[in-house]
Every structure is written in C-alpha cells, then in structure tokens.
C-alpha cells in the first residue's frame, strides 16, 4: 500500500529528525519524560545549558507532527495490511488502537512539559506525577505494540 509506505517514510524521517535535534541533550528527553516530581524535572533542566533548554522547547515542533504520524501509521498498519488478519477481533482492535492511544498520551505529556517550562507560576505538584504516569503508559503502549507486531509478523511467517 503506497500511502502506508509514504506515512511510514514520513514517520521515520520525523523520528530521525527528532533524534538528531535532541541528540546533544544529556540527560536525554526520555529521562525527563519519566520524571514524577517537580524536583526531578527541574533537576534535569538544571543540568542543561540555556541553549539545551531552548533545544528541548523547540523539539516539540518535530514531536507533535511525529506523534500524529506514528499514531496514524500504527492504526493503518493494523487495519489495512494482512499483518493482523486472523487475530481475534478484540486483539486486532487493541493492536490497531495502541499507537493512536500512545500518541494521545504523548500529546498530553508534551502539553504538560510545555506548561512546566513556559508557565510563570508554580504548578500543582500532582501534575508532575500525572505527566510521569502518562509518559510511562505511552512507553508501555509503544513497547506492547512493537512486541505484538513482531509476534504477529513471526506468526505470519511461520
């Protein structure tokens, strides 16, 4: 399917662009995503130079299109290819919606992080915890999708 290939290529290009854009950030962006307190979040920001904090802020210009593309790619891969054919309806539906759900969580996490770095007033501490939980579930959904698609692919080959 040509549109799926184009969507896959766009997703891959956005991922590579984001990796290169954020490559110099240490600690890395996934590390700040998995913080659950203001102290942990601010500790990572404090380790970055002002130019690196600016780089973190600007990475969202790539991350938002990326999350839309990977959400759509995951859905269309499951719904419009033979990959999930033969799976029970519930399993197929769960797999089809895993990356779109992860993308929604990614967008929420991004909004929290933008709020944390641009807001001028103090945040309720619970928001940092919620952000960490949302990011954790996002990563778990992505991992579950990758493992499930890998299993489905092996099952199809066998």
C-alpha positions in Angstrom: 0.0 0.0 0.0 1.7 3.2 -1.2 0.1 5.7 1.2 1.2 3.4 4.1 4.7 3.4 2.8 4.7 7.2 2.5 3.3 7.6 6.0 5.9 5.1 7.2 8.7 7.1 5.5 7.4 10.4 6.9 7.2 8.8 10.4 10.8 7.5 10.1 12.1 10.9 8.8 10.4 12.8 11.7 11.9 10.3 14.1 15.4 10.7 12.7 15.0 14.5 12.7 13.9 14.4 16.3 16.8 12.1 17.3 19.3 14.4 15.7 17.7 17.5 17.0 17.8 16.2 20.6 21.0 14.1 20.4 23.1 16.6 22.4 20.7 16.6 25.4 22.1 14.8 28.4 20.2 13.6 30.3 18.1 12.6 27.4 14.5 13.6 26.6 13.2 10.1 27.6 14.8 10.7 31.0 12.9 13.9 31.6 9.7 12.2 30.4 9.9 9.7 33.1 10.2 12.1 36.0 7.4 12.0 38.6 8.1 15.1 40.6 8.9 18.8 40.2 12.3 18.3 41.8 13.3 15.5 39.3 12.0 17.5 36.3 13.8 20.7 37.5 17.0 18.7 38.2 17.2 17.6 34.6 16.5 21.2 33.3 19.2 22.4 35.7 21.8 20.0 34.1 21.1 21.6 30.7 22.7 24.7 29.4 20.2 27.5 28.4 20.8 26.5 24.7 19.9 22.9 25.6 16.7 24.0 27.4 15.9 26.0 24.2 16.6 22.9 22.2 14.2 20.9 24.4 11.5 23.6 24.0 12.0 23.6 20.2 11.9 19.8 19.8 8.1 20.0 20.2 7.9 21.4 16.7 9.0 18.0 15.5 7.4 15.9 18.2 3.8 16.9 17.6 3.9 16.0 13.9 5.8 12.8 14.8 3.2 11.6 17.3 0.4 12.2 14.7 2.3 10.3 12.1 3.2 7.3 14.3 -0.4 7.1 15.6 -1.8 7.1 12.1 0.9 4.7 10.9 0.2 2.1 13.7 -3.5 2.3 13.0 -3.3 1.9 9.2 -0.6 -0.8 9.5 -3.0 -2.9 11.6 -6.2 -2.1 9.7 -5.1 -2.1 6.1 -2.5 -4.8 5.9 -2.6 -8.6 6.4 -0.5 -8.3 9.5 -3.3 -8.7 11.9 -5.5 -10.9 9.8 -6.5 -13.9 11.7 -6.2 -12.3 15.1 -9.3 -12.3 17.3 -11.3 -9.1 16.8 -10.5 -7.8 20.2 -6.8 -8.4 19.8 -6.9 -6.7 16.4 -8.8 -3.7 17.7 -6.4 -3.3 20.7 -3.4 -3.5 18.5 -4.9 -1.1 16.0 -5.5 1.5 18.6 -2.3 1.0 20.7 -0.2 3.6 18.8 -3.0 6.2 18.4 -3.6 5.9 22.2 0.1 6.3 22.8 0.1 9.3 20.5 -2.7 10.9 22.5 -0.7 10.3 25.7 2.4 11.7 24.0 0.5 14.9 23.2 -0.8 15.2 26.7 2.8 14.7 28.1 4.1 17.3 25.7 1.4 19.8 26.8 2.4 19.1 30.5 6.1 19.7 29.6 5.4 22.9 27.7 3.3 24.1 30.6 6.2 23.2 33.0 8.8 25.1 31.1 6.8 28.1 30.0 4.5 28.8 32.9 5.3 31.7 35.1 3.6 30.5 38.2 4.0 27.4 40.3 2.4 24.2 39.2 0.4 21.8 41.4 2.9 19.1 42.2 0.4 16.4 41.2 0.7 17.5 37.6 4.4 16.3 37.5 3.3 12.9 38.8 0.4 12.7 36.3 2.8 13.6 33.5 5.2 10.8 34.5 2.4 8.3 34.7 1.1 9.4 31.2 4.6 9.1 29.8 5.1 5.6 31.4 1.8 4.4 29.9 2.8 5.9 26.5 6.1 3.9 26.5 4.4 0.7 27.7 1.8 1.0 24.8 4.6 1.6 22.3 6.6 -1.4 23.6 3.5 -3.6 23.6 2.8 -2.6 20.0 6.3 -3.4 18.9 6.3 -6.7 20.6 2.8 -7.6 19.3 3.6 -6.6 15.8 6.8 -8.6 15.9 4.9 -11.6 17.2 2.3 -11.2 14.5 5.0 -11.0 11.9 6.7 -14.1 13.1 3.4 -15.9 13.3 2.6 -15.0 9.7 6.0 -16.1 8.5 5.7 -19.5 10.4 
